[in-house]
Amino acid sequence: MELLIKSVGDIDYQPEKYVKELSQRCMGPEELLQQKINVQSLGEQINTLLKKNVFYNYTQFIDTAKEIANLEGEMYQLSHLLTEQASLLNSLASSSIVSINISNSGKEINGIKNIEVDNIIEEKRVQKLLNIMERVENCHNLVDVPGRKCLHEGDLLELDPIENTPVQRIHCYLFTDICIVSSWLSSRRGPARYRFQSTYDLGNLAVVNIKDIKNAFKLLAFPETRVFQAPNTGLKNDWLSRFEAAKKSQISIDKMKNIEHKTIQRTDSIQIVHNSFEPENSETELPEWIIDLADDLDVLIAQRHFEDANSLISKAKQYLENHCHQMSTLIEQEIKSKLENRIETLTLVLTKELQVSPDKSHKGGLRAARRAVRILNQLDKSSQACDLFLKVCSNLLKSQLQYVKRDGAMATFVKKYSMVFFGTTIEITHEFLYKAFPNSPACSSAFILWTIQEVNDFMVILIKHMFIPQTSLSNLSECIKAIHKNCHELCDYGIDLQFQIDGQLRIPLTKAINDIKDKTIEVIKIRFSEDKWKPYNLKTKQLRDKIVEEFTNYGFSNFESYNKGDSWLMLTQNTITFTRTYLLLLNDSLVMYSPDLATAIDQLLYDVFAAHCNYIKSSLKNKNFINDINIITTNARFILDILLSHCFKIYSASTGNVNPQIHIRLKSEFGIIPTQNITGYI
């Protein structure tokens, strides 16, 4: 056991090496079983030690947590004391400055009394802020901003913005410049009754009345939306009016600051006075809608009136372009900054509309995306809209293909899968090129790349299902014919993917053709080993006439000249079977024919035909068939003259190759088979 513990505990321990040494060292299954028991025992000991260590560390963790909690309370008390001291020092400093100014300026007694009243008001304001800081745990310093006042406070119930269900009780404070949201602390003792949650700047905050939910309103602060419910209608209206008054007051203060800043800039530099001075009377007063632009856009975006928001943005851009010379630079920059922020907010909301989700995994997903795509295009966000729209298309295509189940023959599955893929792709193509991004070359290029990628993924799945063992060439040709037919429908939109599909099929098809060639040659060998070179007896005249009709339909004229007697043919059963096989092989090969596969198909047709001819030559040399030379020669004539010429007429008509090399090679190599004139030669 000690040796085992030492081995397992080494730094360079390798399990494979240990097992290999153990198997060499142990003699018989008994020793191996004993080693297994030792390892299991060691594992149990280690588990026991781990449990003890976990319990010991858990106890230490609890003790440490208690110490941290105590330190947290002490740090909070220390922070509170420091805050009080800072506020007192600020009060003393302001009082001393006021007294010095009074003594130096020689104000009258009424002025001194007004200052004293102002000091009292200031002390009350600061004291109220300190009380709020004391009641709200983890609240930041509220007295660091001069003139900040608490305008309103009260208890509210927070609701879930989607489900409209209660979430928690909160206590809200409205100041002249910010809004603070805190949660209740019912189980904590001490001066702090609330815990600080978040603070919102009134300049970036929009308040929206909700009519569908009783006594509720929204706070919109990008990218967050919070819904609160007041105890009654009167308190709700009170909150809304307070927020509106605070926001208007903040806008007025900001405007005054801008005017003061502009005045300072004019008096600081002579160059600025000469170059950019504009009299106050020359500035036109801003219309009310441009002043409320940011708030109106926040409300429209929150209410999902995206078209109205886009129209308002366009109107603001046009106004800035036409009146920029009548506004100061600072006001123009401020309006443009707020406008850009709202454009980014609208863009973010619209992009969320195009994000892939389960509710867009149906055909309505494309139509549902039109609205967001159209507005993003108008906002000059076509590239971003194109990327997101293509993701929606990929999700749609994937969901449609998931409904195709392989519950039958391979060819049936491939036809259904191909029909669904190209049908959905055609629908996507029409939506993309004619609805979402018309006359957009950059987006069209991105769509072509997307189409190529989707076709590659589509072919990877089909190849796994098509090229399985024992698949016949007929099944493969039927599948490829269906794929080419469905692919051709995309050509109406100027997209030809056949080259891409043929490139994906080239390697597996070449391998399949070679395998089928080997199997066909093996079958020819077996048939010739059983061939006795006897005329084919069909037993009845009706069966013989049926074969004559079949070969006449193949294109062999005057095939009845091979008739003999009532039910005999001067061709052997092996020749009839080979003719059928080779014609089927030829037709299937021509369905799959392409420049990339031309070499493999030509080699297939040559090797199969040559194998049959070689067996005919071997039969002519075989002494066992010396009395059957006439029937062998007749069959050879049919194969070399009739069948070969007929097949390569079909080959030439299909491929456009008037003088195929296969025909020339076969004629030159096997035209020397000794033959004689046969009565009824076709």
C-alpha positions as CSV (number, residue, x, y, z in Angstrom):
1,M,0.0,0.0,0.0
2,E,2.8,2.4,0.8
3,L,4.5,1.7,-2.5
4,L,1.1,2.4,-4.2
5,I,0.7,5.7,-2.4
6,K,4.3,6.7,-3.3
7,S,3.8,5.8,-7.0
8,V,0.5,7.7,-7.3
9,G,1.8,10.7,-5.4
10,D,4.8,11.2,-7.7
11,I,4.9,14.4,-9.8
12,D,5.7,12.5,-13.0
13,Y,3.0,9.8,-12.4
14,Q,1.6,8.4,-15.6
15,P,-1.4,6.0,-15.4
16,E,-0.6,4.2,-18.6
17,K,3.0,3.5,-17.6
18,Y,1.9,2.3,-14.1
19,V,-0.7,-0.1,-15.6
20,K,1.8,-1.4,-18.1
21,E,4.4,-2.1,-15.4
22,L,1.7,-3.6,-13.1
23,S,0.5,-6.0,-15.8
24,Q,4.1,-7.1,-16.4
25,R,4.8,-7.5,-12.7
26,C,1.7,-9.4,-11.6
27,M,1.3,-13.1,-12.2
28,G,-2.2,-14.3,-12.8
29,P,-5.6,-12.7,-12.2
30,E,-5.4,-13.1,-8.4
31,E,-2.6,-10.5,-8.1
32,L,-4.4,-8.1,-10.4
33,L,-7.5,-8.4,-8.4
34,Q,-5.5,-7.7,-5.2
35,Q,-4.0,-4.6,-6.8
36,K,-7.5,-3.5,-7.8
37,I,-8.7,-3.9,-4.2
38,N,-5.6,-1.8,-3.0
39,V,-6.5,1.0,-5.5
40,Q,-10.1,1.0,-4.3
41,S,-9.0,1.1,-0.7
42,L,-6.6,4.0,-1.4
43,G,-9.5,5.9,-3.1
44,E,-11.7,5.5,-0.1
45,Q,-8.9,6.8,2.2
46,I,-8.4,9.8,0.0
47,N,-12.2,10.6,-0.1
48,T,-12.2,10.5,3.7
49,L,-9.3,12.9,4.0
50,L,-10.9,15.2,1.5
51,K,-14.1,15.3,3.5
52,K,-12.2,16.1,6.7
53,N,-10.3,18.9,4.9
54,V,-13.5,20.3,3.5
55,F,-15.1,20.4,6.9
56,Y,-12.1,22.0,8.5
57,N,-11.8,24.7,5.7
58,Y,-15.6,25.3,5.9
59,T,-15.3,26.1,9.6
60,Q,-12.4,28.5,9.0
61,F,-14.5,30.1,6.2
62,I,-17.4,30.8,8.6
63,D,-15.0,32.3,11.1
64,T,-13.4,34.5,8.5
65,A,-16.9,35.6,7.2
66,K,-17.8,36.7,10.7
67,E,-14.6,38.8,11.0
68,I,-15.2,40.4,7.6
69,A,-18.8,41.3,8.7
70,N,-17.5,43.0,11.8
71,L,-14.9,44.9,9.9
72,E,-17.6,46.0,7.4
73,G,-19.7,47.5,10.2
74,E,-16.7,49.3,11.6
75,M,-15.7,50.6,8.2
76,Y,-19.3,51.9,7.6
77,Q,-19.3,53.7,10.9
78,L,-15.9,55.2,10.1
79,S,-17.0,56.3,6.7
80,H,-20.1,57.9,8.2
81,L,-18.0,59.9,10.7
82,L,-15.7,61.1,8.0
83,T,-18.6,62.3,5.9
84,E,-20.1,64.2,8.8
85,Q,-16.7,65.9,9.5
86,A,-16.3,66.8,5.8
87,S,-19.8,68.4,5.7
88,L,-19.1,70.4,8.9
89,L,-15.8,71.7,7.5
90,N,-17.5,72.7,4.3
91,S,-20.2,74.6,6.4
92,L,-17.6,76.4,8.5
93,A,-15.6,77.4,5.4
94,S,-18.6,78.8,3.6
95,S,-19.7,80.7,6.8
96,S,-16.3,82.3,7.2
97,I,-16.1,83.4,3.6
98,V,-19.6,84.9,3.8
99,S,-18.6,86.8,7.0
100,I,-15.5,88.2,5.4
101,N,-17.4,89.3,2.3
102,I,-19.9,91.0,4.5
103,S,-17.3,92.9,6.5
104,N,-15.4,94.0,3.4
105,S,-18.4,95.0,1.4
106,G,-20.1,97.1,4.0
107,K,-23.6,95.7,3.4
108,E,-26.5,97.0,5.2
109,I,-28.3,95.3,8.1
110,N,-31.1,93.9,5.8
111,G,-28.4,92.3,3.6
112,I,-26.8,90.7,6.7
113,K,-30.2,89.3,7.8
114,N,-30.8,87.8,4.3
115,I,-27.4,86.1,4.4
116,E,-28.2,84.6,7.8
117,V,-31.4,83.3,6.4
118,D,-29.6,81.8,3.5
119,N,-27.1,80.1,5.8
120,I,-29.9,78.6,7.8
121,I,-31.5,77.3,4.6
122,E,-28.2,75.9,3.5
123,E,-27.6,74.2,6.8
124,K,-31.1,72.6,6.6
125,R,-30.4,71.4,3.0
126,V,-27.0,69.9,4.0
127,Q,-28.5,68.3,7.1
128,K,-31.3,66.7,5.1
129,L,-28.8,65.2,2.7
130,L,-26.8,63.9,5.6
131,N,-29.9,62.3,7.1
132,I,-30.5,60.6,3.7
133,M,-26.9,59.3,3.6
134,E,-27.4,57.9,7.1
135,R,-30.6,56.1,6.2
136,V,-29.3,54.7,2.9
137,E,-26.6,52.1,3.4
138,N,-23.6,52.4,0.9
139,C,-24.9,55.7,-0.4
140,H,-22.3,57.9,-2.0
141,N,-21.6,61.5,-0.8
142,L,-24.6,63.7,-1.6
143,V,-23.2,67.0,-0.4
144,D,-20.3,67.2,-2.8
145,V,-22.6,68.9,-5.5
146,P,-23.4,72.5,-4.5
147,G,-27.1,73.3,-4.5
148,R,-28.3,69.7,-4.6
149,K,-31.7,69.4,-3.0
150,C,-34.1,66.5,-2.2
151,L,-37.3,67.3,-4.1
152,H,-39.3,64.2,-3.3
153,E,-39.1,60.8,-1.7
154,G,-41.4,57.8,-1.2
155,D,-42.1,54.1,-1.2
156,L,-42.8,52.3,-4.5
157,L,-43.3,48.7,-5.6
158,E,-41.0,47.6,-8.4
159,L,-42.6,45.4,-11.1
160,D,-41.1,43.0,-13.6
161,P,-41.0,44.9,-17.0
162,I,-42.1,41.8,-18.9
163,E,-44.4,39.8,-16.7
164,N,-45.6,42.8,-14.6
165,T,-45.3,40.8,-11.4
166,P,-44.1,42.3,-8.1
167,V,-40.3,42.1,-7.6
168,Q,-39.5,44.1,-4.5
169,R,-40.3,47.2,-2.3
170,I,-38.1,50.1,-3.0
171,H,-37.6,53.7,-1.6
172,C,-36.9,56.3,-4.2
173,Y,-35.3,59.8,-3.7
174,L,-35.6,62.5,-6.4
175,F,-33.0,65.3,-6.3
176,T,-32.5,68.3,-8.5
177,D,-30.0,66.4,-10.7
178,I,-30.2,62.7,-9.9
179,C,-32.6,60.0,-8.8
180,I,-31.6,57.3,-6.3
181,V,-33.3,54.0,-5.9
182,S,-32.8,52.0,-2.7
183,S,-34.2,48.7,-1.4
184,W,-35.7,48.0,2.0
185,L,-33.6,46.5,4.9
186,S,-36.2,45.0,7.2
187,S,-33.9,42.7,9.0
188,R,-31.0,45.2,9.7
189,R,-30.7,47.3,12.8
190,G,-29.2,50.7,13.1
191,P,-29.7,54.0,11.4
192,A,-29.7,52.6,7.8
193,R,-33.1,51.5,6.7
194,Y,-32.4,51.2,3.0
195,R,-29.6,49.8,0.9
196,F,-28.4,51.8,-2.1
197,Q,-29.2,50.1,-5.5
198,S,-28.5,52.6,-8.3
199,T,-28.5,56.2,-9.2
200,Y,-29.7,57.9,-12.5
201,D,-28.8,61.2,-14.0
202,L,-31.9,63.2,-14.9
203,G,-30.3,64.3,-18.1
204,N,-30.3,60.7,-19.4
205,L,-33.5,59.6,-17.7
206,A,-37.0,59.4,-19.3
207,V,-40.2,58.9,-17.3
208,V,-43.1,57.3,-19.2
209,N,-46.7,57.0,-17.9
210,I,-48.1,53.5,-18.2
211,K,-51.9,53.4,-18.8
212,D,-52.3,49.6,-19.0
213,I,-51.1,49.0,-15.4
214,K,-52.8,50.8,-12.5
215,N,-50.7,53.5,-10.8
216,A,-47.5,52.5,-12.7
217,F,-44.8,54.4,-14.6
218,K,-41.5,53.6,-16.3
219,L,-38.0,54.9,-15.7
220,L,-36.0,54.5,-19.0
221,A,-32.2,54.8,-18.6
222,F,-30.3,53.2,-21.4
223,P,-29.9,50.3,-21.5
224,E,-32.1,49.6,-18.4
225,T,-35.9,49.8,-18.0
226,R,-37.6,49.7,-14.6
227,V,-41.3,49.7,-13.8
228,F,-42.6,51.2,-10.5
229,Q,-46.1,51.2,-9.0
230,A,-47.3,53.9,-6.6
231,P,-49.8,53.1,-3.8
232,N,-52.5,55.3,-5.4
233,T,-53.2,57.5,-8.3
234,G,-52.5,60.7,-6.5
235,L,-49.0,59.7,-5.5
236,K,-48.3,58.5,-9.0
237,N,-49.3,61.8,-10.5
238,D,-47.2,63.5,-7.9
239,W,-44.2,61.5,-8.9
240,L,-44.8,62.3,-12.6
241,S,-45.2,66.0,-12.0
242,R,-42.1,66.1,-9.8
243,F,-40.0,64.3,-12.4
244,E,-41.2,66.7,-15.1
245,A,-40.4,69.8,-13.1
246,A,-37.0,68.5,-12.1
247,K,-36.1,67.7,-15.7
248,K,-37.2,71.1,-17.0
249,S,-35.3,72.8,-14.2
250,Q,-32.2,70.7,-15.1
251,I,-32.5,71.7,-18.8
252,S,-32.8,75.4,-17.8
253,I,-29.7,75.1,-15.6
254,D,-27.7,73.4,-18.4
255,K,-28.8,76.1,-20.9
256,M,-27.7,78.9,-18.5
257,K,-24.3,77.1,-18.0
258,N,-23.8,77.0,-21.7
259,I,-24.6,80.7,-22.1
260,E,-22.2,81.6,-19.3
261,H,-19.5,79.4,-20.8
262,K,-20.0,81.0,-24.2
263,T,-19.8,84.5,-22.6
264,I,-16.5,83.6,-20.8
265,Q,-15.1,82.3,-24.1
266,R,-16.0,85.6,-25.8
267,T,-14.2,87.7,-23.2
268,D,-11.1,85.5,-22.9
269,S,-9.6,86.0,-26.3
270,I,-9.6,88.9,-28.8
271,Q,-9.1,86.4,-31.7
272,I,-12.2,84.5,-30.7
273,V,-14.1,87.8,-30.5
274,H,-13.2,88.8,-34.0
275,N,-13.6,85.4,-35.6
276,S,-16.6,83.8,-33.9
277,F,-18.4,86.6,-32.0
278,E,-22.1,86.6,-32.7
279,P,-24.4,89.0,-30.9
280,E,-27.1,87.6,-28.6
281,N,-29.8,89.1,-30.7
282,S,-28.6,87.2,-33.8
283,E,-29.2,83.8,-32.3
284,T,-32.6,82.4,-33.0
285,E,-34.5,80.9,-30.1
286,L,-34.6,77.1,-30.4
287,P,-38.0,75.5,-31.1
288,E,-39.6,73.5,-28.3
289,W,-39.4,70.2,-30.2
290,I,-35.6,70.5,-30.6
291,I,-35.3,71.2,-26.9
292,D,-37.4,68.1,-26.0
293,L,-35.8,66.0,-28.7
294,A,-33.9,63.6,-26.4
295,D,-36.9,63.0,-24.2
296,D,-39.3,62.5,-27.1
297,L,-36.9,60.0,-28.7
298,D,-36.6,58.1,-25.4
299,V,-40.4,57.9,-25.2
300,L,-40.8,56.8,-28.9
301,I,-38.2,54.1,-28.6
302,A,-39.6,52.8,-25.3
303,Q,-43.1,52.6,-26.9
304,R,-41.6,50.9,-29.9
305,H,-42.7,53.6,-32.3
306,F,-39.5,53.1,-34.4
307,E,-40.8,54.7,-37.6
308,D,-41.8,57.9,-35.7
309,A,-38.4,58.0,-33.9
310,N,-36.6,57.6,-37.2
311,S,-38.7,60.4,-38.8
312,L,-37.9,62.7,-35.8
313,I,-34.2,61.9,-36.1
314,S,-34.3,62.8,-39.8
315,K,-36.1,66.0,-39.0
316,A,-33.5,67.0,-36.4
317,K,-30.7,66.3,-38.8
318,Q,-32.3,68.5,-41.4
319,Y,-32.9,71.3,-38.9
320,L,-29.2,71.2,-37.7
321,E,-28.0,71.3,-41.3
322,N,-30.2,74.3,-42.2
323,H,-29.7,76.3,-38.9
324,C,-26.2,75.5,-37.8
325,H,-25.0,79.0,-38.7
326,Q,-27.6,80.5,-36.4
327,M,-26.6,78.5,-33.3
328,S,-23.6,78.6,-31.1
329,T,-21.1,75.9,-31.4
330,L,-21.7,74.6,-27.9
331,I,-25.5,74.3,-28.3
332,E,-25.0,72.6,-31.7
333,Q,-22.5,70.1,-30.2
334,E,-24.8,69.3,-27.3
335,I,-27.8,68.7,-29.6
336,K,-25.7,66.5,-31.9
337,S,-24.3,64.6,-28.9
338,K,-27.8,63.8,-27.5
339,L,-29.0,62.9,-31.0
340,E,-26.1,60.5,-31.6
341,N,-26.8,58.9,-28.3
342,R,-30.4,58.3,-29.2
343,I,-29.4,57.0,-32.6
344,E,-27.2,54.4,-30.9
345,T,-30.0,53.5,-28.5
346,L,-32.4,53.0,-31.4
347,T,-29.8,51.0,-33.3
348,L,-29.3,48.7,-30.3
349,V,-33.0,48.1,-29.9
350,L,-33.4,47.3,-33.6
351,T,-30.4,45.0,-33.6
352,K,-32.1,43.1,-30.7
353,E,-35.1,42.7,-33.0
354,L,-32.9,40.9,-35.4
355,Q,-31.1,38.7,-33.0
356,V,-31.7,35.0,-33.5
357,S,-34.3,33.6,-31.2
358,P,-36.9,30.7,-31.3
359,D,-39.7,32.9,-32.3
360,K,-37.9,33.8,-35.6
361,S,-37.4,30.1,-36.5
362,H,-40.4,30.1,-38.8
363,K,-41.3,31.7,-42.2
364,G,-42.7,34.8,-40.4
365,G,-39.2,35.5,-39.2
366,L,-38.2,37.2,-42.5
367,R,-41.3,39.3,-42.7
368,A,-41.0,40.3,-39.0
369,A,-37.4,41.4,-39.7
370,R,-38.4,43.8,-42.6
371,R,-39.3,46.6,-40.2
372,A,-36.0,46.6,-38.3
373,V,-33.9,46.2,-41.5
374,R,-35.7,49.0,-43.3
375,I,-35.1,51.5,-40.4
376,L,-31.5,50.4,-40.0
377,N,-30.9,51.0,-43.7
378,Q,-32.3,54.5,-43.3
379,L,-30.0,55.1,-40.3
380,D,-27.0,54.1,-42.6
381,K,-26.5,50.9,-40.7
382,S,-26.9,48.6,-43.7
383,S,-23.7,46.5,-43.0
384,Q,-24.8,45.8,-39.4
385,A,-28.4,45.0,-40.6
386,C,-27.1,42.7,-43.3
387,D,-25.0,40.6,-40.9
388,L,-27.9,40.2,-38.4
389,F,-30.4,39.5,-41.2
390,L,-28.2,36.7,-42.6
391,K,-28.1,35.2,-39.1
392,V,-31.9,35.2,-39.1
393,C,-31.8,33.5,-42.5
394,S,-29.4,30.8,-41.3
395,N,-31.6,30.1,-38.3
396,L,-34.7,29.9,-40.6
397,L,-32.9,27.5,-43.0
398,K,-31.7,25.3,-40.1
399,S,-35.2,25.1,-38.5
400,Q,-36.8,24.2,-41.9
401,L,-34.3,21.4,-42.5
402,Q,-34.9,20.0,-39.1
403,Y,-38.4,18.9,-40.2
404,V,-37.0,16.6,-42.9
405,K,-36.7,13.1,-41.3
406,R,-35.1,10.1,-42.9
407,D,-37.9,7.6,-42.7
408,G,-37.5,5.9,-46.1
409,A,-35.1,5.3,-49.0
410,M,-32.0,7.3,-49.3
411,A,-33.1,8.9,-52.6
412,T,-36.4,10.0,-51.1
413,F,-34.7,11.7,-48.2
414,V,-32.2,13.5,-50.5
415,K,-35.0,14.7,-52.7
416,K,-37.0,16.1,-49.8
417,Y,-33.9,17.6,-48.1
418,S,-32.8,19.2,-51.4
419,M,-36.3,20.6,-52.2
420,V,-36.7,22.1,-48.7
421,F,-33.2,23.6,-48.8
422,F,-33.4,25.3,-52.2
423,G,-37.1,26.2,-51.7
424,T,-36.2,28.1,-48.5
425,T,-33.1,29.6,-50.1
426,I,-35.2,30.9,-53.0
427,E,-37.6,32.5,-50.5
428,I,-34.7,34.1,-48.6
429,T,-33.0,35.3,-51.8
430,H,-36.2,37.0,-53.0
431,E,-36.7,38.6,-49.6
432,F,-33.0,39.8,-49.4
433,L,-32.6,41.1,-52.9
434,Y,-36.0,42.6,-53.5
435,K,-37.3,43.5,-50.1
436,A,-34.5,44.0,-47.5
437,F,-31.5,45.2,-49.5
438,P,-32.5,46.3,-53.0
439,N,-29.8,48.1,-55.0
440,S,-27.1,47.3,-52.5
441,P,-24.0,45.8,-54.1
442,A,-22.0,45.4,-50.8
443,C,-24.9,43.5,-49.2
444,S,-25.4,41.4,-52.3
445,S,-21.7,40.3,-52.2
446,A,-22.2,39.4,-48.5
447,F,-25.3,37.4,-49.5
448,I,-23.4,35.5,-52.2
449,L,-20.7,34.5,-49.6
450,W,-23.5,33.4,-47.2
451,T,-25.1,31.3,-49.9
452,I,-21.9,29.6,-50.7
453,Q,-21.3,28.7,-47.1
454,E,-24.8,27.4,-46.6
455,V,-24.5,25.2,-49.7
456,N,-21.2,23.8,-48.4
457,D,-22.9,22.9,-45.1
458,F,-25.8,21.4,-47.0
459,M,-23.6,19.3,-49.2
460,V,-21.7,18.0,-46.2
461,I,-24.9,16.6,-44.7
462,L,-26.0,15.1,-48.1
463,I,-22.7,13.5,-48.7
464,K,-22.9,11.6,-45.4
465,H,-26.3,10.2,-46.4
466,M,-25.7,9.5,-50.1
467,F,-22.3,7.8,-50.1
468,I,-22.9,4.8,-47.9
469,P,-21.8,1.2,-48.6
470,Q,-23.8,-0.7,-51.3
471,T,-25.2,2.5,-52.9
472,S,-25.9,1.9,-56.5
473,L,-25.0,4.3,-59.3
474,S,-28.7,4.6,-60.2
475,N,-29.5,6.0,-56.7
476,L,-26.6,8.4,-56.9
477,S,-27.6,9.7,-60.3
478,E,-31.2,10.1,-59.2
479,C,-30.1,12.1,-56.2
480,I,-27.7,14.3,-58.2
481,K,-30.4,14.9,-60.9
482,A,-32.8,16.1,-58.2
483,I,-30.1,18.4,-56.7
484,H,-29.3,19.9,-60.0
485,K,-32.9,20.5,-60.9
486,N,-33.6,22.3,-57.6
487,C,-30.4,24.3,-57.9
488,H,-31.3,25.4,-61.4
489,E,-34.3,27.4,-60.0
490,L,-31.9,29.8,-58.3
491,C,-30.5,30.8,-61.6
492,D,-33.6,33.0,-62.1
493,Y,-32.1,35.3,-59.4
494,G,-28.6,35.3,-61.1
495,I,-27.1,32.8,-58.6
496,D,-25.7,29.6,-60.1
497,L,-24.4,27.2,-57.5
498,Q,-24.0,24.1,-59.7
499,F,-20.2,24.6,-59.9
500,Q,-20.0,24.7,-56.1
501,I,-22.1,21.6,-55.8
502,D,-20.1,19.7,-58.4
503,G,-16.9,20.6,-56.6
504,Q,-18.2,19.2,-53.3
505,L,-19.3,16.0,-55.1
506,R,-16.1,15.4,-57.1
507,I,-14.0,13.4,-54.6
508,P,-16.8,11.2,-53.1
509,L,-18.3,10.6,-56.6
510,T,-14.9,9.6,-58.0
511,K,-14.4,7.1,-55.2
512,A,-18.0,5.7,-55.7
513,I,-17.5,5.3,-59.4
514,N,-14.3,3.4,-58.9
515,D,-15.9,1.1,-56.4
516,I,-18.9,0.5,-58.7
517,K,-16.5,-0.2,-61.5
518,D,-14.7,-2.9,-59.5
519,K,-18.0,-4.5,-58.4
520,T,-19.4,-4.5,-62.0
521,I,-16.2,-6.2,-63.4
522,E,-16.4,-8.8,-60.6
523,V,-20.0,-9.6,-61.6
524,I,-19.0,-9.9,-65.3
525,K,-16.3,-12.4,-64.2
526,I,-18.8,-14.5,-62.3
527,R,-21.3,-14.5,-65.2
528,F,-18.7,-15.6,-67.7
529,S,-17.6,-18.4,-65.4
530,E,-21.2,-19.8,-65.6
531,D,-21.8,-19.0,-69.4
532,K,-22.1,-22.1,-71.6
533,W,-22.4,-20.1,-74.9
534,K,-25.8,-21.4,-75.8
535,P,-28.6,-19.5,-77.5
536,Y,-31.1,-17.9,-75.2
537,N,-34.3,-20.0,-74.8
538,L,-37.2,-17.8,-73.6
539,K,-39.5,-20.9,-73.4
540,T,-42.4,-19.0,-75.1
541,K,-42.8,-16.8,-78.1
542,Q,-44.5,-14.1,-76.0
543,L,-41.5,-13.7,-73.7
544,R,-39.1,-13.5,-76.6
545,D,-41.2,-10.9,-78.3
546,K,-41.2,-8.9,-75.1
547,I,-37.4,-8.8,-75.1
548,V,-37.4,-7.8,-78.8
549,E,-39.8,-5.0,-78.0
550,E,-37.6,-3.9,-75.0
551,F,-34.4,-3.7,-77.1
552,T,-36.3,-1.9,-79.9
553,N,-37.3,0.7,-77.4
554,Y,-33.6,1.0,-76.4
555,G,-32.9,2.0,-80.0
556,F,-31.7,-1.2,-81.6
557,S,-33.5,-1.5,-85.0
558,N,-34.1,-4.9,-86.6
559,F,-33.4,-6.7,-83.4
560,E,-35.9,-9.4,-84.4
561,S,-33.3,-10.7,-87.0
562,Y,-31.7,-12.5,-84.0
563,N,-34.8,-14.6,-83.6
564,K,-34.5,-18.3,-84.2
565,G,-37.4,-20.7,-84.0
566,D,-40.4,-19.9,-81.8
567,S,-38.6,-18.9,-78.6
568,W,-34.9,-18.8,-79.3
569,L,-32.4,-15.9,-79.6
570,M,-29.0,-16.2,-81.2
571,L,-27.7,-14.0,-78.4
572,T,-26.8,-15.6,-75.0
573,Q,-28.5,-14.7,-71.8
574,N,-25.2,-13.2,-70.6
575,T,-25.1,-10.9,-73.6
576,I,-28.7,-9.7,-72.9
577,T,-27.8,-9.1,-69.3
578,F,-24.6,-7.2,-70.1
579,T,-26.4,-5.0,-72.6
580,R,-29.0,-4.0,-70.0
581,T,-26.3,-3.4,-67.4
582,Y,-24.1,-1.3,-69.7
583,L,-26.9,0.8,-71.0
584,L,-28.1,1.6,-67.4
585,L,-24.5,2.3,-66.4
586,L,-24.1,4.7,-69.3
587,N,-27.3,6.6,-68.7
588,D,-26.5,6.9,-65.0
589,S,-23.0,8.1,-65.7
590,L,-24.2,10.7,-68.2
591,V,-26.6,12.2,-65.6
592,M,-23.6,12.8,-63.3
593,Y,-21.2,13.9,-66.2
594,S,-19.2,17.0,-65.6
595,P,-15.7,18.1,-66.7
596,D,-14.3,17.2,-63.2
597,L,-15.7,13.6,-63.5
598,A,-15.1,13.1,-67.2
599,T,-11.9,11.1,-66.6
600,A,-13.5,8.8,-64.0
601,I,-16.6,8.2,-66.0
602,D,-14.7,7.4,-69.2
603,Q,-12.5,5.0,-67.3
604,L,-15.6,3.3,-65.9
605,L,-17.2,2.9,-69.3
606,Y,-13.9,1.7,-70.9
607,D,-12.9,-0.8,-68.2
608,V,-16.4,-2.5,-67.9
609,F,-16.7,-2.9,-71.7
610,A,-13.1,-4.0,-72.0
611,A,-13.6,-6.6,-69.3
612,H,-16.5,-8.1,-71.2
613,C,-14.6,-8.2,-74.5
614,N,-11.6,-9.8,-72.9
615,Y,-13.7,-12.6,-71.6
616,I,-15.1,-13.1,-75.1
617,K,-11.5,-13.3,-76.5
618,S,-10.7,-15.9,-73.8
619,S,-13.7,-17.9,-74.8
620,L,-12.6,-18.0,-78.4
621,K,-9.3,-19.4,-77.4
622,N,-10.9,-21.9,-75.0
623,K,-10.9,-25.5,-76.5
624,N,-14.0,-26.3,-74.6
625,F,-16.0,-23.9,-76.8
626,I,-14.5,-25.0,-80.2
627,N,-17.9,-26.1,-81.3
628,D,-19.6,-22.8,-80.2
629,I,-17.5,-20.5,-82.3
630,N,-20.5,-19.4,-84.4
631,I,-22.6,-18.3,-81.4
632,I,-19.6,-16.6,-79.8
633,T,-18.8,-14.7,-83.0
634,T,-22.4,-13.6,-83.3
635,N,-22.5,-12.2,-79.8
636,A,-19.1,-10.5,-80.3
637,R,-20.4,-8.8,-83.4
638,F,-23.4,-7.6,-81.5
639,I,-21.3,-6.3,-78.6
640,L,-18.6,-4.6,-80.8
641,D,-20.6,-3.3,-83.7
642,I,-24.1,-2.8,-82.5
643,L,-23.9,-2.1,-78.8
644,L,-20.7,-0.1,-78.9
645,S,-21.8,2.2,-81.7
646,H,-25.3,2.7,-80.1
647,C,-23.8,3.6,-76.7
648,F,-21.4,6.1,-78.0
649,K,-24.0,7.8,-80.2
650,I,-25.8,8.4,-76.9
651,Y,-22.5,9.5,-75.3
652,S,-21.7,12.0,-78.1
653,A,-25.2,13.4,-78.0
654,S,-25.1,14.0,-74.3
655,T,-21.5,15.3,-73.9
656,G,-21.1,17.0,-77.2
657,N,-17.9,15.0,-77.9
658,V,-18.4,13.9,-81.5
659,N,-15.5,11.4,-81.6
660,P,-14.9,10.1,-78.1
661,Q,-11.6,8.5,-77.4
662,I,-13.2,5.5,-75.6
663,H,-14.9,4.4,-78.8
664,I,-11.7,4.7,-80.7
665,R,-9.7,2.7,-78.1
666,L,-12.2,-0.1,-77.8
667,K,-12.5,-0.4,-81.6
668,S,-8.7,-0.5,-82.1
669,E,-8.1,-3.0,-79.2
670,F,-11.0,-5.5,-79.8
671,G,-11.8,-5.1,-83.5
672,I,-9.4,-8.0,-84.2
673,I,-11.7,-10.6,-82.7
674,P,-12.2,-13.1,-85.5
675,T,-15.7,-13.0,-86.9
676,Q,-17.5,-14.3,-89.9
677,N,-20.5,-13.1,-91.9
678,I,-23.6,-13.7,-89.9
679,T,-27.0,-14.0,-91.6
680,G,-29.3,-11.3,-90.5
681,Y,-26.5,-9.0,-89.3
682,I,-27.8,-5.6,-88.2
